[in-house]
Amino acid sequence: MKASTRFGGIFVLLILFIAALVYGFRLAGFTAVGFFIAGAAITLCLVSFLAPVQSNSSLLTENAPAEPVKTQPADGERDVYIPGRNFDEMLQRLGSNESMINVILNSMGEGVLLLNQADRIVLMNPSAEKILDISEKEGLGKHYLEIVRHPVLADLLTDSKKEGISSGEIDFAGKEERTFAVSVAAIQKTPELILGQIVVLSDITSMKRLMRMRTDFVANVSHELKTPLTAILGYAETLLEGAIADKKNRGLFLKKISEQAQRLHALISDVLELSKIESGMFITSLEPLDLSEVVSQVIEVLKAKWESKEIVIHQQIPGGMKAIAHQEGLFHVFENLLDNAIKYSPEKSEIRVFTQVLPDGRVEISVQDHGSGISQEAQSRVFERFFRVDASRSRAMGGTGLGLSIVKHLAEKMRGEVSLQSEEGKGSTFSIILAGGTS
């Protein structure tokens, strides 16, 4: 029962009650003073009676749920962007929690665009602003084609309106080409009514680059393996077809087979080593290592090679100088750098291994040769897999094209870096920088 109806009934009963009292007092012969006292008593009774009723009525009014005010846009306005019809209004129509959704959107690494029914932008999260290089303030209200003019996105938006969800990839050109995985989902109030669309942009540039590198790596490995295998098969078939009886040439054929088999073995070993380094299984811990001891071990292992070319190696590393590294990993780094220096240095030349402490406390270890040097164009690629400055000369010397790539990966796994300084005709200096250890 409503409060107004209840108060009306009480008021009628009170009027009847007062009238009965006045009639009774008059029959009893009450004076004016008596009427005044009786009126005061009746007033106090009414105040005490109505106070709790009024209080309860106020509580009911305060606690009663307010009926939401529903607004319905005119039919002609449904597909037109209106500044007031923004993300907040869409959330209200969807019954979502605004603050929670905003927190999630602002913390996402993926770019998110929210489009209304007219394909105009009503929300951009910070990641989308960075990806599209435009602020939300500048982008709000604009048609998506004014921000992202790409046919793939247009097709995805059209498909999502029909199918609900669509996805694809978009390449953005700029200072550097980037690739994004794009997912588009329609926001449906009902199957027939689409309130807008959500566009999510995920940067997959590094993943695509890694996939291309792996594809190129497999192709290069196949090519590098094919060359020695073809040579081995050719010489073996020649021997089987009768050349084994040729005392003059069979020794040469067998020597060629042995050389190609060694090259094949070296290539497979380097590929397996590089794969192991990249997987994180090779370097498990780092420790302070004495650089002089490690370099001395490498020089001793390569002694036959540098002595055969009458090369002199000067080790100029102070005793006790240490760097934070991995024992076997550091050994492989110097083995590859010194092996290359020996291969490409002329006979009776000198190779120098020296160190210096950098201002930030790190240690730089360098291997300097006096070979033919490396051109400026090739210097940026020498650490790539299978890259050779002189391919024919490298193969003739038994190089696999993976040595410097292994050096770079090992240095990075040991939290260091590599660099190259070279000038054609004056030799090269390869350096690795590592964290300094206590001496």
PLY file of the C-alpha trace (Angstrom):
ply
format ascii 1.0
element vertex 439
property float x
property float y
property float z
element edge 438
property int vertex1
property int vertex2
end_header
0.00 0.00 0.00
1.30 3.45 -0.90
2.10 5.94 1.90
-0.36 8.61 0.58
-3.33 6.22 0.74
-2.45 5.18 4.25
-2.15 8.79 5.47
-5.55 9.67 3.94
-7.30 6.92 5.94
-5.59 7.97 9.17
-6.60 11.61 8.59
-10.34 10.70 8.19
-10.29 8.61 11.36
-8.68 11.44 13.30
-11.34 13.96 12.17
-14.10 11.59 13.30
-12.29 10.98 16.59
-11.91 14.72 17.34
-15.54 15.43 16.42
-16.69 12.71 18.83
-14.53 14.13 21.61
-15.85 17.71 21.12
-19.46 16.45 21.19
-18.76 14.49 24.36
-17.09 17.43 26.08
-20.03 19.72 25.21
-22.53 17.23 26.69
-20.38 17.06 29.82
-20.45 20.85 30.20
-16.71 21.58 29.66
-15.64 25.26 29.73
-13.18 27.00 27.36
-10.30 26.08 29.64
-11.35 22.47 29.49
-11.46 22.55 25.66
-7.90 24.04 25.60
-6.53 21.29 27.88
-8.28 18.59 25.86
-6.92 20.06 22.55
-3.36 20.12 23.91
-3.66 16.50 25.01
-5.04 15.44 21.62
-2.23 17.35 19.81
0.47 15.59 21.86
-1.14 12.25 21.14
-1.23 13.01 17.41
2.44 14.06 17.36
3.51 10.90 19.18
1.36 8.76 16.86
2.45 10.31 13.57
6.20 10.63 14.31
7.08 6.93 13.88
4.82 6.63 10.85
6.54 9.59 9.17
9.97 8.18 10.05
9.14 4.80 8.52
7.80 6.52 5.43
11.09 8.45 5.01
13.12 5.25 5.33
10.98 3.54 2.74
11.45 6.48 0.40
15.26 6.53 0.90
15.71 2.78 0.50
13.43 2.41 -2.49
15.52 1.60 -5.60
15.65 4.40 -8.09
14.26 3.42 -11.42
16.87 3.89 -14.13
16.23 6.56 -16.65
16.32 4.91 -20.01
17.24 6.86 -23.06
16.74 5.53 -26.52
18.45 7.23 -29.43
16.35 8.19 -32.33
16.34 5.79 -35.25
18.07 8.30 -37.48
20.96 8.68 -35.00
21.92 5.01 -34.69
24.66 5.02 -37.32
25.95 8.55 -36.69
28.80 9.29 -34.26
27.69 11.49 -31.33
30.35 12.72 -28.84
28.17 11.61 -25.93
27.88 8.09 -27.27
31.31 6.96 -26.12
32.85 4.05 -24.26
30.99 4.86 -21.01
27.59 4.71 -22.70
28.48 1.47 -24.46
29.52 -0.03 -21.12
26.18 1.04 -19.58
24.28 -0.58 -22.43
26.33 -3.75 -22.00
26.06 -3.66 -18.20
29.87 -3.85 -17.76
32.12 -2.69 -14.94
33.85 0.42 -16.27
36.70 0.78 -13.81
37.77 -2.85 -13.99
37.74 -2.91 -17.79
39.73 0.35 -17.98
42.41 -1.06 -15.67
42.70 -4.17 -17.84
42.86 -2.20 -21.09
45.50 0.22 -19.79
47.77 -2.61 -18.63
47.58 -4.67 -21.84
50.61 -4.95 -24.11
48.33 -5.41 -27.10
46.75 -2.43 -28.80
42.96 -2.23 -28.45
40.56 -0.12 -30.51
36.84 0.10 -29.81
34.63 1.12 -32.73
30.98 2.15 -32.58
28.24 1.15 -35.03
29.47 3.76 -37.51
33.05 2.34 -37.44
34.31 5.37 -35.56
36.85 5.11 -32.74
35.42 5.54 -29.24
38.37 4.13 -27.27
42.10 3.54 -27.67
44.30 2.04 -24.98
47.89 3.30 -24.43
49.40 0.43 -26.43
47.22 1.29 -29.44
48.32 4.92 -29.18
51.96 3.80 -29.33
51.41 1.36 -32.19
49.44 3.81 -34.35
51.52 6.83 -33.25
48.45 8.91 -32.39
46.94 9.99 -29.08
43.48 8.90 -27.98
42.39 12.54 -27.93
43.32 12.93 -31.60
41.81 9.62 -32.64
38.45 9.70 -30.84
35.51 10.23 -33.17
37.49 9.54 -36.32
36.64 6.78 -38.76
39.13 3.92 -38.49
40.22 4.48 -42.11
41.54 7.90 -41.10
43.90 6.15 -38.66
44.61 2.76 -40.25
44.14 2.75 -44.00
44.68 -0.93 -44.72
42.50 -3.21 -46.88
43.12 -6.24 -44.63
41.62 -4.45 -41.62
38.61 -3.37 -43.69
38.00 -6.99 -44.74
38.37 -8.24 -41.16
35.83 -5.71 -39.87
33.36 -6.70 -42.57
33.84 -10.40 -41.83
33.42 -9.96 -38.06
30.02 -8.30 -38.58
28.91 -11.45 -40.39
30.75 -14.17 -38.46
31.35 -12.54 -35.06
35.14 -13.03 -35.00
37.86 -12.67 -37.65
41.67 -12.59 -37.61
44.62 -11.92 -39.89
48.00 -10.19 -40.20
48.90 -6.62 -41.14
52.31 -5.21 -42.12
52.95 -1.60 -41.10
55.63 0.27 -43.00
57.65 2.94 -41.23
61.16 3.37 -39.89
61.18 -0.39 -39.62
58.58 -2.79 -40.98
56.42 -4.34 -38.29
53.94 -7.18 -38.47
50.81 -7.37 -36.30
48.35 -10.17 -35.69
44.88 -8.58 -35.82
41.77 -10.00 -34.14
38.37 -8.37 -34.62
35.27 -9.28 -32.59
31.78 -7.87 -32.94
30.02 -6.63 -29.77
26.51 -7.99 -30.01
23.63 -7.00 -27.74
21.47 -9.44 -29.65
22.26 -11.53 -32.74
20.66 -8.79 -34.85
22.02 -5.74 -32.98
25.78 -5.00 -33.19
26.85 -2.23 -30.81
30.38 -2.00 -32.14
33.61 -3.92 -32.72
36.82 -4.55 -30.79
40.14 -4.59 -32.69
43.18 -6.14 -30.97
46.70 -5.59 -32.41
49.51 -7.93 -31.28
53.10 -7.23 -32.38
54.55 -10.43 -33.87
57.48 -8.81 -35.68
60.14 -10.63 -33.66
58.32 -13.93 -34.05
58.10 -13.52 -37.83
61.76 -12.55 -37.97
62.68 -15.63 -35.95
60.64 -17.83 -38.28
62.40 -16.36 -41.31
65.78 -16.90 -39.66
64.94 -20.52 -38.97
63.75 -21.02 -42.53
66.95 -19.45 -43.88
69.02 -21.50 -41.44
67.49 -24.76 -42.61
68.04 -23.77 -46.25
71.67 -22.79 -45.58
72.39 -25.96 -43.62
70.93 -28.06 -46.42
73.13 -26.27 -48.95
76.26 -26.52 -46.81
75.68 -30.23 -46.15
75.02 -30.95 -49.81
78.40 -29.66 -51.00
80.69 -32.03 -49.03
78.29 -34.94 -49.44
78.29 -34.48 -53.21
82.09 -34.42 -53.24
82.34 -37.56 -51.07
79.85 -39.45 -53.22
81.62 -38.34 -56.42
85.07 -39.49 -55.32
83.70 -42.74 -53.85
81.87 -43.60 -57.09
85.02 -42.83 -59.10
87.01 -45.24 -56.96
84.33 -47.94 -57.22
84.22 -47.64 -60.99
87.87 -48.62 -61.30
89.94 -45.70 -60.12
90.89 -47.69 -57.02
93.35 -49.57 -59.23
94.93 -46.27 -60.29
97.85 -46.08 -57.87
98.70 -42.56 -58.96
95.29 -40.93 -58.22
93.57 -43.13 -55.66
95.56 -41.60 -52.82
94.44 -38.13 -53.95
90.80 -39.25 -54.13
90.94 -40.74 -50.66
92.53 -37.54 -49.33
89.69 -35.47 -50.85
87.12 -37.79 -49.29
88.81 -37.40 -45.91
88.90 -33.60 -46.22
85.21 -33.38 -47.14
84.27 -35.78 -44.36
86.14 -33.59 -41.85
84.37 -30.53 -43.22
81.05 -32.31 -42.89
81.89 -33.31 -39.31
82.89 -29.73 -38.42
79.68 -28.35 -39.92
77.46 -30.79 -38.04
79.36 -30.11 -34.80
78.95 -26.34 -35.18
75.24 -26.65 -35.99
74.68 -28.83 -32.93
76.72 -26.49 -30.74
74.82 -23.42 -31.95
71.51 -25.17 -31.36
72.60 -26.14 -27.85
73.69 -22.56 -27.06
70.39 -21.08 -28.27
68.36 -23.59 -26.25
70.00 -22.35 -23.02
71.31 -25.82 -22.15
74.99 -24.99 -22.79
75.60 -22.16 -20.33
73.98 -22.87 -16.97
76.08 -20.73 -14.59
78.69 -17.97 -14.63
81.74 -17.55 -12.41
84.93 -15.44 -12.16
87.55 -16.94 -14.51
91.24 -16.16 -14.96
91.51 -14.86 -18.54
95.21 -15.61 -18.86
94.67 -19.29 -18.04
91.82 -19.75 -20.51
93.69 -18.04 -23.38
96.84 -20.09 -22.65
94.82 -23.30 -22.95
93.39 -22.21 -26.33
96.83 -21.24 -27.66
98.15 -24.65 -26.68
95.27 -26.47 -28.41
95.87 -24.51 -31.64
99.66 -24.81 -31.47
100.00 -27.04 -34.53
98.09 -24.55 -36.70
100.00 -21.38 -35.79
103.37 -23.12 -35.76
102.78 -24.52 -39.27
102.41 -20.92 -40.54
105.26 -19.66 -38.32
102.88 -17.19 -36.67
103.82 -15.61 -33.35
101.04 -15.10 -30.77
101.62 -12.43 -28.12
99.50 -12.94 -25.02
99.38 -9.63 -23.18
96.92 -10.42 -20.39
97.99 -9.53 -16.85
98.02 -12.47 -14.46
95.04 -12.60 -12.16
92.73 -10.55 -14.39
89.27 -12.14 -14.22
85.91 -11.87 -15.94
82.50 -13.31 -15.14
81.96 -16.06 -17.70
81.35 -19.76 -18.37
84.46 -21.93 -18.50
83.66 -23.96 -21.61
81.82 -21.08 -23.29
84.76 -18.69 -22.89
87.12 -21.36 -24.20
84.99 -21.74 -27.37
84.91 -17.96 -27.86
88.72 -17.66 -27.87
89.09 -20.87 -29.86
86.94 -19.48 -32.68
88.52 -16.01 -32.62
92.12 -17.30 -32.58
91.37 -20.00 -35.17
89.99 -17.33 -37.55
92.97 -15.06 -36.87
95.38 -17.89 -37.70
93.47 -18.87 -40.88
93.37 -15.38 -42.36
96.82 -14.16 -41.23
99.75 -14.41 -43.61
102.69 -16.64 -42.73
105.29 -15.29 -40.29
102.89 -12.62 -39.05
101.87 -11.73 -35.50
98.64 -12.08 -33.51
98.08 -10.14 -30.32
95.69 -10.99 -27.46
95.27 -8.14 -24.95
92.81 -6.76 -22.41
91.70 -3.46 -20.92
89.42 -2.48 -18.07
86.62 -0.15 -19.17
85.46 2.83 -17.04
82.31 0.94 -15.99
84.39 -1.93 -14.58
83.83 -4.35 -17.44
86.73 -6.14 -19.13
87.40 -6.03 -22.89
89.45 -8.90 -24.35
90.66 -8.41 -27.93
92.25 -10.61 -30.61
94.15 -8.61 -33.22
95.58 -9.97 -36.48
97.37 -8.47 -39.48
95.41 -10.23 -42.18
93.59 -8.88 -45.22
90.90 -7.14 -43.14
87.16 -6.90 -43.74
85.33 -4.34 -45.87
82.99 -1.83 -44.23
79.99 -3.35 -46.03
80.75 -6.86 -44.76
81.47 -5.86 -41.14
77.80 -5.57 -40.25
77.15 -9.15 -41.41
80.16 -11.11 -40.20
78.26 -12.42 -37.16
75.42 -13.82 -39.29
75.15 -17.55 -39.76
76.96 -18.90 -42.84
78.13 -15.46 -43.91
81.60 -15.50 -45.42
83.64 -12.50 -46.52
85.37 -14.70 -49.10
83.26 -17.83 -49.53
85.66 -19.78 -51.74
88.66 -19.04 -49.53
86.73 -19.88 -46.36
85.60 -23.26 -47.69
89.13 -24.05 -48.86
90.34 -23.45 -45.31
87.66 -25.67 -43.82
85.48 -22.89 -42.43
81.81 -23.58 -41.74
80.59 -19.97 -41.63
79.23 -20.48 -38.10
82.26 -19.62 -35.95
81.55 -15.92 -35.41
77.83 -16.58 -34.99
78.72 -18.98 -32.17
80.99 -16.31 -30.63
78.16 -13.76 -30.66
75.62 -16.14 -29.11
78.06 -17.27 -26.41
78.91 -13.67 -25.53
75.24 -12.78 -25.18
74.57 -15.83 -23.02
77.44 -14.72 -20.77
75.78 -11.26 -20.55
78.47 -9.70 -22.73
78.84 -8.31 -26.22
81.16 -8.56 -29.23
82.52 -5.92 -31.56
84.76 -5.63 -34.62
87.23 -3.05 -35.84
88.76 -3.73 -39.23
90.31 -2.03 -42.21
91.02 -3.69 -45.52
94.69 -4.51 -45.90
95.47 -3.74 -42.25
93.90 -6.61 -40.33
91.03 -7.02 -37.86
90.43 -6.77 -34.13
87.60 -8.79 -32.59
86.69 -7.92 -29.03
84.43 -9.40 -26.39
83.29 -7.36 -23.38
82.35 -9.16 -20.13
81.61 -8.19 -16.56
84.80 -7.87 -14.54
85.59 -10.38 -11.81
87.50 -9.91 -8.58
91.25 -10.17 -9.03
0 1
1 2
2 3
3 4
4 5
5 6
6 7
7 8
8 9
9 10
10 11
11 12
12 13
13 14
14 15
15 16
16 17
17 18
18 19
19 20
20 21
21 22
22 23
23 24
24 25
25 26
26 27
27 28
28 29
29 30
30 31
31 32
32 33
33 34
34 35
35 36
36 37
37 38
38 39
39 40
40 41
41 42
42 43
43 44
44 45
45 46
46 47
47 48
48 49
49 50
50 51
51 52
52 53
53 54
54 55
55 56
56 57
57 58
58 59
59 60
60 61
61 62
62 63
63 64
64 65
65 66
66 67
67 68
68 69
69 70
70 71
71 72
72 73
73 74
74 75
75 76
76 77
77 78
78 79
79 80
80 81
81 82
82 83
83 84
84 85
85 86
86 87
87 88
88 89
89 90
90 91
91 92
92 93
93 94
94 95
95 96
96 97
97 98
98 99
99 100
100 101
101 102
102 103
103 104
104 105
105 106
106 107
107 108
108 109
109 110
110 111
111 112
112 113
113 114
114 115
115 116
116 117
117 118
118 119
119 120
120 121
121 122
122 123
123 124
124 125
125 126
126 127
127 128
128 129
129 130
130 131
131 132
132 133
133 134
134 135
135 136
136 137
137 138
138 139
139 140
140 141
141 142
142 143
143 144
144 145
145 146
146 147
147 148
148 149
149 150
150 151
151 152
152 153
153 154
154 155
155 156
156 157
157 158
158 159
159 160
160 161
161 162
162 163
163 164
164 165
165 166
166 167
167 168
168 169
169 170
170 171
171 172
172 173
173 174
174 175
175 176
176 177
177 178
178 179
179 180
180 181
181 182
182 183
183 184
184 185
185 186
186 187
187 188
188 189
189 190
190 191
191 192
192 193
193 194
194 195
195 196
196 197
197 198
198 199
199 200
200 201
201 202
202 203
203 204
204 205
205 206
206 207
207 208
208 209
209 210
210 211
211 212
212 213
213 214
214 215
215 216
216 217
217 218
218 219
219 220
220 221
221 222
222 223
223 224
224 225
225 226
226 227
227 228
228 229
229 230
230 231
231 232
232 233
233 234
234 235
235 236
236 237
237 238
238 239
239 240
240 241
241 242
242 243
243 244
244 245
245 246
246 247
247 248
248 249
249 250
250 251
251 252
252 253
253 254
254 255
255 256
256 257
257 258
258 259
259 260
260 261
261 262
262 263
263 264
264 265
265 266
266 267
267 268
268 269
269 270
270 271
271 272
272 273
273 274
274 275
275 276
276 277
277 278
278 279
279 280
280 281
281 282
282 283
283 284
284 285
285 286
286 287
287 288
288 289
289 290
290 291
291 292
292 293
293 294
294 295
295 296
296 297
297 298
298 299
299 300
300 301
301 302
302 303
303 304
304 305
305 306
306 307
307 308
308 309
309 310
310 311
311 312
312 313
313 314
314 315
315 316
316 317
317 318
318 319
319 320
320 321
321 322
322 323
323 324
324 325
325 326
326 327
327 328
328 329
329 330
330 331
331 332
332 333
333 334
334 335
335 336
336 337
337 338
338 339
339 340
340 341
341 342
342 343
343 344
344 345
345 346
346 347
347 348
348 349
349 350
350 351
351 352
352 353
353 354
354 355
355 356
356 357
357 358
358 359
359 360
360 361
361 362
362 363
363 364
364 365
365 366
366 367
367 368
368 369
369 370
370 371
371 372
372 373
373 374
374 375
375 376
376 377
377 378
378 379
379 380
380 381
381 382
382 383
383 384
384 385
385 386
386 387
387 388
388 389
389 390
390 391
391 392
392 393
393 394
394 395
395 396
396 397
397 398
398 399
399 400
400 401
401 402
402 403
403 404
404 405
405 406
406 407
407 408
408 409
409 410
410 411
411 412
412 413
413 414
414 415
415 416
416 417
417 418
418 419
419 420
420 421
421 422
422 423
423 424
424 425
425 426
426 427
427 428
428 429
429 430
430 431
431 432
432 433
433 434
434 435
435 436
436 437
437 438
